[in-house]
Amino acid sequence: MELNSDVLALVIVLITVVFVLKINQINNRLIQGILNWFPAILFAYVIPAVFTHAFGWDLSGVILHSWSRNWIIPITLLAVMSALPLKQLAIVGARPLILFFAGSLFIATLPVILVGFFTVFSPDNQAIFIGQDYWKGLVPIVGGWIGGSTSQLILKELAQTPENIFLSVLVLDNILVNIWTILMFQFIKKGERLSELFGIRDPLPANLASEDRSTGKKIHSWAILLFFLGIAGTMYWLELSFLNLVICLSILGMILGNLIPNWNTAFSLRLGGICIVLVMAILGLRLDFSNLTLPFTFVGLVLIWLVFHFIGMIWVSKVLRLNLIWVPIASMANLGGISTAPAVTAAYRKDLMPHAVLLAILSMVTGTAWGMLTIYLFTTWVL
């Protein structure tokens, strides 16, 4: 029976992964409209749960969960971390980088401050966030906003977020990010006018010529994949804790991507994206639909958190005398990531898209570290 369960789980996961990868390629207005509000990555999490719930299957103990934690997540992290071109960060400039990191700092620290504030003034909030472990639902939001799905999944494991809270957080997160993207599309168009209103006279950079990192033939994708597997296997057999594994692979990924000539960054990101879908589908095997609600206090705190993040970035931009155009670019690089940050930027000036891409990649590879800071602050100051 155990073998049958493992095979059944594998079939469901493979069907889900193929569906999610294919639906992203369909050029249909209705489907794309649905995906704008219910991203494909969320399908990867929900579809396996629909199967298990509809047929009453218990697949929470299959071997895929062990494979995901010990192999797939490490390979995902290594692939994503190797995609950051450190030398190219110089084209962004110091002040936009300061603004970007300030936005990340606000995201990582505000939930701790707000939970502390909420719990001091209400015993009910103390019971919700501490007693019922809803603070653990805030940690994956930090990873999702700054680092994307990879960081979100890793931080879910580190914080040990309950499955029902995690799904509710995913739904809330996707709704808010979509609304925020629409607002940033509007804000960036008014950025120059608002800069003048704030008395900021900061010219934007001149057109940026695209620069190719490689000067020769890129390393073959299969060689990189085998290299990833070898390194992940070595880390596994060293029996490192999950936290130490995350730290080691993060550092190693950055070394690989920046020191090896002609590193195939495009393949690394593609591999990471596929692995993320795979991990989400495996997580969905454990999902229980019996409780998918969030307390109103939790939702209210997240809304306040998001607004304060933006207000803080405007304040930092004013202090730095930095054009307010950078606020939506840096905010979307933090919250939206590799797809929405360039899209929002292109609505104003297409030649600034490389800046947004670099900030989004930087966000992708720093999200886990910021989330670990959030966990540390919660366990040190609040719990």
N, C-alpha and C positions, 0 to 999 in steps of 0.2 A: 504493500500500500504506500510505503514511503517513496519507492521508486516512481509509482504512478503519479503521486503528488508532485514530485520534482519535474517529471516530464510534462505534466499538465501546466505547471507554472511556467516552464520554459516556453511552451507553445503560446500561452496567453501573452507573455512578455514580447515574444518575437512578432506576433500579430500586431500588438500595440505599437511597437517601434516602427514597423513598416508603415502602418497607417499614419502615424505622426509625421514621418519623414516625407511621405507622399502628399499628404494634405497641404503641406507647406509649399509644394510646387504647383498646386492647381491655381491657375490664373482665372479665377471667377469672382466677380464683384460680391456676390452674396457670401461665399465662403471666406473671402478675405475680410469682409465686414464682421463676420462671426469671430474670426481669429483675432481681430483687433481688440475684441472685448473678452474673448475666451481663448487665450493663446494655446498653441498646439502643445506646449509643455504641460499645460494643465490637463489636456486630454490624456497625456501619457500617464498621469497620476490617477485619473478617474476611471479610465476604461478597464484596467484590471480589477478595480474594486467593484465595478458594475457586474463583471463576470462572477466574482466570488460571492457577492451579495445575492444575485439573482438565483444562483444554483446552490447556495449554502455551502460552498467549499471553504475549508480552512487551510489556507496556504501560507500562514504566518510563520511556519517552521521549516520551510523548504530550504535547500542548500543555496539557492540563489541569493538569499540575504547575506550569507557569509561571503560568497563570491563578490557581491557588490561592495561590502565594506573593506575586504582585504585586497581586492584587485582592481575593480572598476573605478571606484572613487579615487584611489591613488593615481591610476593612469590618467584619469580626467584632470586631476589637479596638476600633474606634471605637464600634461599637454597645454593647458591654459597658461600656466606660469611661464612656459617657454616662449610665449608670444609677445613678450614685452621688449621692444627695442630701446634699451636704456639710452643709447647715444642720441636717438632722435628726440628725446624729451627736450633737448636744448632749443628746438624750433618753437616750442610753445611759449617760453619765456617764464621768468621767475614769478611775476605777480599773478598771472592766471593760475600757475601751479599752487601758489599760496592760497588763492581763493578756492581752488578745487579741494585742497587738503583741509581747509577750514570747513567746507561743506561736509566732508567725510567725518571730521571731528564732531560736528554738530549732530550728525546722524548717529554716531557711536555713543555719545555721552548724554544726549537729551532724554532718551528713554529711562536711563537710571535716575536722572534728576526728577523727571516727571513722576515716575513711580514712587520715589521717595516723598515727593510733595503730596501726591494723592493719598498715600497710605498714612501719612502723619495726620491728615485732617479727617480721615474716615476709616473706622474699623472695618466697614464693608469692603472698602478697596484693599485693605490689608488681607482680608480673607480671599479676595479674587486673585490678586497678583502674586501673593506669597503662599497662602494656604492652598489654592487650587492650581498653582504653578503657571499662571498665565504670563508671568514674566519670561518664561521660557519660549513663549510665542513671539516675544519682541526680538529675541536674538536672531532668528532666521530672517526677520524683516531687515535687520541691519545688513546681513549678508546678501539678501536679495536686492536691496537698494544699491549697495555699493559694489558688490562683487558679482551679482547675478546668480544664476541657478547653482553653479558649482559651489560658491561660498554658502549659499542658502542650505544646500544639502549637508555640507561639512559641519556647519554651525548647528544644524538640527541634531546631528549626532553628538557634537560636543556638549550642547545644552540639554540633550536628552528630552527634546520637545515631544509631548504626546501626539499621536497620530491625528486625533480629532482636532486638536488645536492647530496643528500644522496645516491641515487642509483648509480650515477656516481662514487662517492667515494667508494662505496662497490666494484664495478667492478675493479677500479684502485687498491684498497687495496688488493684484492685477487690476482691480477696479480703480484704485487710487493712482497707480502709475499711468493708466490710460487717460484719466481725467487730468493728471498733472502734465502729460505730454501736450494735450490740447491747450492748456493754459500757457505752457512755455512757447508754443507756436505763436500765440498772440503776444506774449511779453517781448519776444526777441524782435518783433517788428517795431515795437515802440521803444526799444533799448536806447537808441541814439537820442530821441526826444527826452526820455527820462534822465539820461546822463546830463543833458543840458540843464534840465530842471534842478538836478542835484549840484550843479556847478562843476561838473567833471568835464575837463577838456583833454581827453585821452584818445589819440588817433589809433585806429586799428592797424594791424600789420599789413604790409603790402602782400600782393599775391604770392602764394607759396607754391613753388615748383615741386611736383611730386618727386620723391626720391626712392629708388629701389635699393633695398638693403643688400641684395646679392649682386655680385659682379660675374658670376659664373653659373654653371648648371646646379640646380638645387639638389640637395640630398634626396635620394629616392624614398618615397613615402613608406614602403615596406621595411626599409632599413631602420627608419625612425620608429616604426611600430614595434619591431623586434627589440630595438634598443630600450624602448619604454617598458616592454614586458620583462626584459632582463633586469632592469633597474627595480621595477616594482616587485619582482620576485625576490631579488636580493634584500630589499627592505622588509619584505614579509618574513623571510627566513631569519632575519635578525631579531624578530619578535619585538619590535619597537611598539610602544603604546601608540594609540591612534593620534594623540596630540603631537608626539614626537615625530610620527610619520608625516603628519601635515607640515610641520616646520621643515623637516629635512627635504621633502619633495618640493616645497616652495622654493627653497634656496637652490636646489639642484636644477629645477626647471629654468630659473633665471640664468644660471650659469650656462646651461645647454643652449638656450636661445640667443645668448649674447657672445659667447666665446667660440662656438663652432661656425666656421665660414659657411655661407649659403644655406643656413638653417631654413627648412621648409615651414615657415610660420603658418602659411595658409592651411597646410595639412594638419598642423598641430591644433588649430582652431576648429577645423572640421571634425577631427577625431574627438576633441573635447565636447563638441556639440552633440555628436552621436552618443557618446558615453553618458552625457547628462540625461538624454531621453531614456536610455537604458536603465539608469539608476532610478529615475522617477517611476518608470513602469514597475520595477521590482518593489519599490516602496508601496506602490498602489496595491500590491497583493495583501498587504497588512491593513489596509484602510477599512475602518468601520464607519458606516454612514449613520450610526445611531445618534451621534451628537456633533452637529456641524455649526453650532451657533457660537456667537461671541457676545460677551457682555457689552452693553452700551458704553460702560466706562472704558473698556478696552478700546473700542472704536474711537471714542472721543479723544483718548490719549494719543492715538496714532495720528488723528487729524491735527491736533495741537502740535505734535512733534514735527509734522511735515511743514506746517506754517512757520514755526519757529526756525526750522532749518533755512527756509527761504529768506526770512527777515534777517537772520544772522549773516547770510551770504551778501545781501544788499549792504548791510553795515560794513562788512569787511571790504567790499568793493569800494565803498565811499572812503574808508580809511586809506586804502591803497591808491585812491584817485584812479581807479581802473574803470574803463568803459563798461557800463552795465550790460552791454551785449554779452559779456563773459559770464554773467550770472546764470541765464538759462542754459548756456553751453555747459558750464561746469555742473550745474544742478542735474541736467539730463545725463551727463557722463556718470554722475553718481547714482542717479535713480533709474535711468532708462537703459544705459549701456551701449553696446557696440552698434545697435541698429537705430535707436531713436535719437541718440545724441547727434550723429551726423545729419539725420533727417531734419531735426529742428534747426540745426545750423544752416543747412542748405536753403531753408525758407528765407533766410536773410542774405547770406553770401556763400556761394558754393565753394569759393577758394579757401574758406576757413574750415572746411570739412576735415582736412588732415589733422588740424588741432583737436577737433572733437573726437576723432578716431583714437588719437594717442591718449587723450584723457580717459576715454572709455576703456581702453586696454589697461591703462594704469589702475582704473577703478576695479576692473576684473581681477587683477592680480593682488590687490591690497584688501579686498573685501573681507577675506577670512581673518586677517590680522586685526582689522577694526572690530569685527565681531568678537574675537577673543578678548579684546580690550573691554567690550561691553560685558561679557561674562565675568571678567575679573572685577569690574566695578560693581556689578550686582552682588557677587559673592563677598566682596570686601565691605561695601558700604550699606547695602540694603538688607540682605538675608541675615 
